[in-house]
Amino acid sequence: MKKYRLNILLIVVLLIIWTIYQVFKPNPVNWEPTLINTDKNPYGTYILFHEAASLFPGQKISVSRLPVYNQLDDSTGQRYNYVLIAQSFSITNEEMQKLRNFAKSGNHIFIAAENISESFCDSLGLKINDKPNLQALKDSTFRFSNSRLNKGSFAIPSFAHKYFTIADSSLKITSILEDQQQRKVMVKIKIGEGSIILCSVPLMFSNWFVLREDMSPIPFKALSYLPADRPLVWDEYQKQGRLEDSNPLRAIWENKALTWAYFLSLTGILLVVVFETRRRRSMVPVVVPLKNTTLEFVRVIGLLHYEQRNYTDIARKKANYFLDRIRLHYYLPTQNTDHTFVVALSEKSGYDLRETEKLMDAITYARNALILTADDLIELNKSIETFTIKTKLKI
């Protein structure tokens, strides 16, 4: 285990550095138009939601995470303002009827969305249309219809560029916001004792435009069409869904620092499990390496030949071994050791031609003679050793 301490320490240090970097590195700006009341990104509604208290002084402002039908059904009879700002708004027929009855009873509804269902607009005597603008991503210029609020035009980017037209002239529909061609993008429909306000440019309520000096009053002027003496219910169900999360780790997931601490703890536990629960190795026994008996073998063979005094056999084996080395080292065929072979060997080895001829004569004699004496073996050995020393041939 000791030899792994440095590696484990290095891994832990790198994990800590990486975690610190991930926690403190600047988050990239999210330009997605979420319009969520807790998002501080450019297209969230954090600022408007927290500044809404200035429009409704002394009134309770609450957040709804229930569907329209459930929220309106849970009302206690107290009249209030219902605000929904989202990219899209779509409800069922039952919710649509519930919404109309809610407005008839004296409540006020404010809906700002680029994509509003046609069935809902039809039920209010309106038609929603797309602007015939080929450059739809460019800014559009708007102004308030009320001359007391109309103090110049302003530009609001919109992705859908939709506007409302009145399909039922018998209804009490008032234009609040329109473009330069007098097409209505924000209208108020009087229903019973209450009203429904529809707006097709929800981005005007985002953080980006609330912070702009030339735009900051506009969203508040639009919301000022709601009565200030009513509590406000801010709908987040259309964007975030129900507030139902039974996950026991929900508090950890919602806090970035706790999330990193949780995963860092799991990583540390995993390292302990990997390095501490592995099989303990027993002591390795000392294995004595095998001895090199090559010299003893050579000595035994030498004594065997010495006892037998078979000089002829020794000379032939020595000559054949020498020719084998010549073949492997100089790549020369040794089947025929004629004059051509002698010249080739002399040129490749750099050995004197006359000495090479004497050497090959001794080799040929040793291979063909029937009986060789000790002197013959000695002369052959001297000739081979002289060649190997001068040519540095490995034997």
Legacy VTK file of the C-alpha trace (Angstrom):
# vtk DataFile Version 3.0
C-alpha trace
ASCII
DATASET POLYDATA
POINTS 395 float
0.000 0.000 0.000
2.883 2.389 0.709
4.012 2.463 -2.893
0.533 3.705 -3.959
0.417 6.586 -1.490
2.021 9.073 -3.880
-0.398 8.126 -6.671
-3.430 8.379 -4.389
-2.253 11.728 -3.033
-1.758 13.040 -6.578
-5.262 11.911 -7.604
-6.845 13.535 -4.541
-5.003 16.818 -5.139
-6.038 16.870 -8.808
-9.668 16.158 -7.861
-9.658 18.998 -5.338
-8.148 21.425 -7.869
-10.648 20.362 -10.527
-13.571 20.716 -8.091
-12.460 24.191 -7.005
-12.133 25.220 -10.647
-15.614 23.913 -11.491
-17.170 25.697 -8.489
-15.545 29.078 -9.051
-15.336 29.240 -12.841
-17.697 31.809 -14.398
-20.914 30.331 -15.741
-21.597 30.949 -19.439
-24.466 33.302 -20.205
-27.650 31.417 -21.046
-29.468 33.247 -23.851
-32.383 30.821 -23.955
-35.706 32.667 -23.441
-36.899 30.739 -20.380
-38.949 33.591 -18.813
-38.720 31.764 -15.461
-39.089 33.956 -12.373
-35.938 32.530 -10.752
-33.674 32.858 -13.800
-31.210 35.749 -13.797
-30.180 35.120 -17.400
-31.030 37.835 -19.969
-34.349 36.247 -20.910
-35.536 35.280 -17.428
-38.098 37.275 -15.411
-36.290 37.427 -12.069
-36.181 41.254 -11.918
-39.794 41.833 -12.948
-41.083 39.257 -10.466
-39.175 40.775 -7.541
-40.076 44.343 -8.563
-43.769 43.557 -8.990
-44.322 44.532 -5.364
-43.866 48.181 -6.389
-46.941 47.894 -8.640
-49.006 46.070 -6.025
-48.008 47.725 -2.731
-49.073 45.867 0.374
-50.498 42.970 -1.635
-49.439 39.326 -1.397
-47.470 37.978 -4.370
-47.407 34.168 -4.636
-46.168 31.653 -7.180
-48.428 28.963 -8.626
-47.051 25.612 -9.757
-50.489 24.115 -10.432
-52.383 23.753 -13.724
-54.835 26.528 -14.515
-57.844 24.371 -13.614
-56.446 23.372 -10.205
-55.211 26.861 -9.344
-58.513 28.534 -10.121
-60.408 25.741 -8.429
-58.284 26.174 -5.282
-59.153 29.870 -5.032
-60.964 30.816 -1.835
-63.258 33.351 -3.446
-60.866 36.263 -2.943
-60.399 38.270 -6.100
-56.830 38.575 -7.417
-54.677 39.145 -10.486
-53.409 36.109 -12.384
-50.171 36.672 -14.390
-48.633 34.201 -16.827
-45.542 35.076 -18.918
-44.213 32.248 -21.106
-43.114 31.376 -24.620
-46.225 29.261 -25.234
-49.699 29.062 -23.712
-52.072 26.190 -24.365
-54.955 24.928 -22.213
-57.773 22.403 -22.466
-61.409 23.274 -23.124
-62.236 22.702 -19.457
-59.447 25.051 -18.372
-60.575 27.585 -20.978
-64.087 27.649 -19.535
-62.663 27.818 -16.024
-60.550 30.810 -17.054
-63.512 32.676 -18.521
-65.650 32.046 -15.459
-62.749 33.209 -13.290
-62.635 36.515 -15.189
-66.425 36.909 -15.119
-66.403 36.707 -11.324
-64.290 39.886 -11.127
-60.706 38.625 -11.474
-58.125 39.899 -13.900
-55.870 37.685 -16.033
-52.651 38.760 -17.752
-51.181 36.339 -20.346
-48.029 37.162 -22.355
-46.902 34.473 -24.808
-45.717 34.313 -28.401
-47.575 31.094 -29.125
-51.170 31.258 -27.876
-53.560 28.513 -28.933
-55.984 29.561 -31.660
-58.911 27.922 -29.888
-58.333 30.101 -26.847
-58.178 33.263 -28.989
-61.340 32.204 -30.851
-63.194 31.845 -27.564
-62.321 35.478 -26.811
-63.383 36.801 -30.224
-59.822 37.201 -31.514
-57.671 35.871 -34.309
-53.909 35.528 -33.917
-51.848 36.070 -37.063
-48.214 35.972 -38.110
-46.622 39.178 -39.319
-45.663 39.056 -43.019
-42.075 39.964 -42.190
-39.348 38.073 -44.060
-36.734 39.388 -41.606
-38.646 38.191 -38.544
-35.614 38.065 -36.262
-35.052 41.808 -36.491
-36.505 44.223 -33.925
-40.086 45.400 -34.309
-41.204 48.857 -33.222
-44.240 49.277 -30.914
-46.127 51.991 -29.031
-48.951 52.232 -26.516
-52.414 52.941 -27.900
-53.266 55.170 -24.923
-52.099 58.670 -25.700
-51.279 59.325 -22.038
-48.832 56.397 -22.049
-47.640 56.859 -25.611
-44.412 58.803 -25.213
-42.576 57.477 -28.218
-42.037 54.107 -29.829
-39.715 51.340 -28.666
-38.224 48.197 -30.175
-38.780 44.680 -28.828
-37.289 41.610 -30.531
-39.804 38.866 -31.139
-39.330 35.401 -32.617
-42.913 34.705 -33.746
-44.058 38.281 -34.675
-47.737 37.612 -34.064
-50.577 40.093 -33.677
-54.294 40.032 -32.870
-57.276 40.962 -35.010
-60.817 41.369 -33.678
-63.162 38.676 -35.000
-66.203 39.566 -32.838
-66.886 43.292 -32.753
-69.619 42.881 -30.149
-67.056 42.167 -27.426
-65.390 44.901 -25.391
-61.825 44.615 -26.710
-59.387 47.460 -26.109
-56.025 47.822 -27.847
-53.149 48.458 -25.443
-50.004 47.964 -27.537
-49.640 48.107 -31.323
-46.951 48.288 -33.969
-46.289 51.066 -36.454
-48.945 49.628 -38.772
-51.529 49.732 -35.942
-51.597 45.949 -35.619
-52.476 44.943 -32.071
-49.930 42.938 -30.082
-51.521 43.561 -26.675
-55.270 43.739 -26.061
-57.668 43.799 -23.118
-60.918 41.838 -23.276
-63.629 42.819 -20.817
-65.444 39.733 -19.497
-68.108 40.217 -16.839
-66.658 42.046 -13.896
-63.064 41.133 -14.800
-60.813 41.095 -17.825
-58.245 39.099 -19.783
-55.171 40.853 -21.172
-53.274 39.096 -23.968
-49.775 40.052 -25.180
-47.827 38.399 -28.008
-44.392 39.882 -27.144
-43.427 38.290 -23.790
-39.742 39.185 -24.179
-40.533 42.762 -23.172
-40.881 41.468 -19.578
-37.460 39.766 -19.491
-34.455 40.896 -17.448
-32.654 42.254 -20.496
-35.340 44.869 -21.251
-36.218 45.720 -17.668
-32.570 46.758 -17.157
-32.446 48.918 -20.286
-32.899 52.596 -19.482
-35.094 53.219 -22.508
-37.192 50.109 -21.851
-37.448 49.795 -18.055
-40.816 51.654 -17.701
-42.504 49.693 -20.509
-43.118 46.323 -18.741
-44.431 48.098 -15.643
-46.763 50.258 -17.740
-48.137 47.086 -19.326
-48.757 45.470 -15.937
-50.340 48.670 -14.660
-53.523 47.692 -16.519
-54.111 45.248 -13.652
-55.775 46.701 -10.532
-53.154 47.481 -7.891
-55.416 46.626 -4.933
-55.500 42.898 -5.646
-53.091 40.091 -4.635
-50.975 38.704 -7.456
-50.588 35.041 -8.436
-47.610 34.431 -10.715
-48.051 31.274 -12.825
-44.904 29.138 -13.303
-46.626 25.862 -14.142
-46.498 26.481 -17.895
-42.671 26.792 -17.678
-41.570 24.644 -14.731
-44.410 22.181 -14.174
-45.656 20.990 -10.818
-43.626 21.522 -7.674
-43.552 17.826 -6.842
-40.213 16.233 -6.242
-40.040 13.326 -3.815
-36.362 12.710 -4.451
-34.571 12.692 -1.060
-31.546 14.262 -2.762
-33.584 17.185 -4.130
-31.953 19.678 -1.755
-28.509 18.538 -2.916
-29.370 18.795 -6.624
-30.747 22.312 -6.191
-27.507 23.563 -4.626
-24.475 23.470 -6.900
-21.946 23.435 -4.042
-23.742 20.532 -2.319
-23.860 18.632 -5.612
-20.076 18.881 -6.047
-19.518 17.937 -2.406
-21.762 14.900 -2.843
-19.902 13.607 -5.903
-16.522 14.333 -4.311
-17.527 12.255 -1.281
-18.660 9.386 -3.503
-15.332 9.536 -5.356
-13.377 9.375 -2.089
-15.420 6.399 -0.882
-14.854 4.643 -4.185
-11.082 5.149 -3.911
-11.092 3.693 -0.397
-13.081 0.674 -1.564
-10.762 0.081 -4.527
-7.473 0.333 -2.617
-8.454 -1.034 0.806
-10.666 -4.000 -0.060
-8.385 -5.498 -2.688
-6.810 -8.898 -1.947
-3.845 -8.626 0.364
-0.742 -10.139 -1.184
1.220 -12.709 0.779
4.983 -12.460 1.085
6.726 -13.464 -2.114
9.211 -16.283 -1.438
12.798 -15.777 -2.532
13.432 -17.851 -5.655
17.051 -18.775 -6.255
17.786 -18.177 -9.951
19.065 -21.062 -12.031
22.835 -21.236 -12.363
24.491 -20.806 -15.713
26.110 -24.207 -16.329
27.297 -23.413 -19.830
30.963 -23.225 -18.766
30.668 -26.478 -16.851
29.140 -28.117 -19.908
31.965 -26.848 -22.123
34.510 -28.042 -19.577
32.961 -31.523 -19.470
32.892 -31.816 -23.272
36.479 -30.612 -23.437
37.619 -33.208 -20.899
35.698 -35.880 -22.790
37.542 -35.079 -26.009
40.805 -34.775 -24.136
40.387 -38.230 -22.662
39.528 -39.778 -26.019
42.364 -38.012 -27.895
40.194 -37.921 -31.051
41.957 -35.021 -32.794
40.374 -35.784 -36.173
36.823 -35.374 -34.858
37.706 -32.181 -32.986
39.360 -30.646 -36.051
36.397 -31.456 -38.317
33.897 -29.995 -35.826
36.029 -26.884 -35.435
36.315 -26.489 -39.232
32.562 -26.972 -39.754
31.727 -24.493 -36.971
34.092 -21.928 -38.489
32.494 -22.321 -41.950
29.058 -21.949 -40.359
30.117 -18.627 -38.851
31.517 -17.511 -42.228
28.158 -18.300 -43.885
26.100 -16.425 -41.272
28.409 -13.423 -40.946
29.485 -12.815 -44.541
26.522 -14.452 -46.300
28.770 -16.698 -48.406
27.844 -20.243 -49.446
30.365 -22.726 -47.985
29.449 -25.845 -49.962
32.338 -25.185 -52.351
35.525 -23.641 -50.934
37.317 -23.117 -54.255
39.436 -20.155 -55.370
36.337 -18.021 -56.083
35.165 -18.531 -52.494
38.630 -17.638 -51.162
38.715 -14.384 -53.160
35.176 -13.438 -52.008
36.023 -14.160 -48.364
39.209 -12.113 -48.568
37.372 -9.138 -50.083
34.510 -9.199 -47.587
36.649 -9.780 -44.507
39.601 -7.596 -45.540
41.965 -10.481 -44.723
45.112 -11.028 -46.801
44.448 -13.194 -49.856
47.490 -15.448 -49.353
46.676 -15.927 -45.678
43.081 -16.681 -46.616
44.286 -19.363 -49.062
46.422 -20.961 -46.322
43.461 -20.896 -43.920
41.107 -22.537 -46.388
43.727 -25.150 -47.275
43.970 -26.047 -43.598
40.155 -26.185 -43.373
39.898 -28.397 -46.433
42.628 -30.695 -45.126
40.942 -30.994 -41.713
37.611 -31.896 -43.312
39.012 -34.496 -45.733
41.967 -36.117 -43.920
41.383 -39.550 -42.408
43.692 -39.061 -39.432
44.915 -35.817 -37.858
47.558 -35.432 -35.212
47.653 -33.031 -32.244
50.047 -30.749 -34.199
47.582 -30.580 -37.100
44.819 -29.547 -34.681
47.051 -26.909 -33.113
47.986 -25.409 -36.490
44.324 -25.341 -37.548
43.344 -23.620 -34.320
46.092 -21.006 -34.709
45.000 -20.219 -38.294
41.349 -19.779 -37.252
42.232 -17.627 -34.219
44.478 -15.382 -36.323
41.656 -14.839 -38.829
39.051 -14.132 -36.145
41.314 -11.687 -34.289
42.274 -9.678 -37.375
38.756 -9.634 -38.873
36.996 -9.362 -35.478
34.771 -12.274 -36.380
32.650 -13.449 -33.490
33.019 -17.151 -32.863
LINES 1 396
395 0 1 2 3 4 5 6 7 8 9 10 11 12 13 14 15 16 17 18 19 20 21 22 23 24 25 26 27 28 29 30 31 32 33 34 35 36 37 38 39 40 41 42 43 44 45 46 47 48 49 50 51 52 53 54 55 56 57 58 59 60 61 62 63 64 65 66 67 68 69 70 71 72 73 74 75 76 77 78 79 80 81 82 83 84 85 86 87 88 89 90 91 92 93 94 95 96 97 98 99 100 101 102 103 104 105 106 107 108 109 110 111 112 113 114 115 116 117 118 119 120 121 122 123 124 125 126 127 128 129 130 131 132 133 134 135 136 137 138 139 140 141 142 143 144 145 146 147 148 149 150 151 152 153 154 155 156 157 158 159 160 161 162 163 164 165 166 167 168 169 170 171 172 173 174 175 176 177 178 179 180 181 182 183 184 185 186 187 188 189 190 191 192 193 194 195 196 197 198 199 200 201 202 203 204 205 206 207 208 209 210 211 212 213 214 215 216 217 218 219 220 221 222 223 224 225 226 227 228 229 230 231 232 233 234 235 236 237 238 239 240 241 242 243 244 245 246 247 248 249 250 251 252 253 254 255 256 257 258 259 260 261 262 263 264 265 266 267 268 269 270 271 272 273 274 275 276 277 278 279 280 281 282 283 284 285 286 287 288 289 290 291 292 293 294 295 296 297 298 299 300 301 302 303 304 305 306 307 308 309 310 311 312 313 314 315 316 317 318 319 320 321 322 323 324 325 326 327 328 329 330 331 332 333 334 335 336 337 338 339 340 341 342 343 344 345 346 347 348 349 350 351 352 353 354 355 356 357 358 359 360 361 362 363 364 365 366 367 368 369 370 371 372 373 374 375 376 377 378 379 380 381 382 383 384 385 386 387 388 389 390 391 392 393 394
